[in-house]
Amino acid sequence: MVLYSIGENGTPAANVIGCSVKGPEKPDAKVCEDAHAKCTLSDRIYVIVAADGLGSAKLSEKGASIAAN
């Protein structure tokens, strides 16, 4: 999700907010198998990454975290 706002000098600015949650298909899952990350390269360039963990894989949450970061 990217929320835009107006910067100090009147130019567009962005606040980047992200979250990962467990899906309804696995209500008894102990961990969220997805991951996300963000990086600000400059005041106008943002990199946003989302990684979907493969639920059938033994270490899917670790793989998603490595991929996102």
C-alpha positions in Angstrom: 0.0 0.0 0.0 1.4 3.4 -0.9 -0.2 6.5 0.7 0.5 9.8 -1.0 0.7 13.1 0.8 2.0 16.6 0.0 5.7 17.3 0.8 7.1 20.5 2.5 7.8 22.2 -0.8 4.4 21.3 -2.4 5.6 18.3 -4.4 4.1 14.9 -3.9 5.6 12.8 -1.1 4.8 9.3 -0.2 4.5 7.3 3.0 5.0 3.6 2.4 3.2 1.3 4.8 3.2 -2.5 4.5 2.0 -5.5 6.5 1.9 -9.3 6.1 -0.8 -11.4 7.7 -1.7 -15.1 7.8 -4.4 -16.0 5.2 -7.8 -17.5 6.1 -6.9 -20.8 4.3 -4.5 -21.7 7.1 -6.1 -20.5 10.4 -4.0 -22.8 12.5 -0.7 -21.7 10.9 1.9 -20.6 13.5 3.7 -18.1 11.2 2.9 -15.9 8.3 4.7 -17.4 5.2 4.8 -14.1 3.3 7.2 -11.2 3.6 7.6 -7.7 2.4 10.3 -5.0 2.4 10.7 -1.4 1.3 13.7 0.8 0.5 13.9 4.5 -0.2 16.5 5.3 -2.8 15.7 9.1 -3.0 12.9 11.4 -2.0 11.1 10.3 -5.2 12.1 6.7 -5.7 10.9 3.8 -3.6 11.4 0.1 -4.0 8.6 -2.1 -2.7 8.9 -5.9 -2.7 6.3 -8.6 -1.7 7.1 -12.3 -1.6 4.5 -15.1 -1.2 5.8 -18.0 0.8 5.0 -21.5 -0.6 2.9 -23.1 2.1 3.9 -26.6 1.3 7.7 -25.9 1.7 9.3 -26.6 5.0 11.0 -23.2 5.4 8.7 -21.1 3.2 8.7 -18.1 5.6 12.5 -18.0 5.6 12.6 -18.2 1.8 10.0 -15.4 1.4 12.0 -13.2 3.9 15.3 -13.8 2.0 13.6 -13.0 -1.3 12.1 -9.8 0.0 15.2 -8.5 1.7 
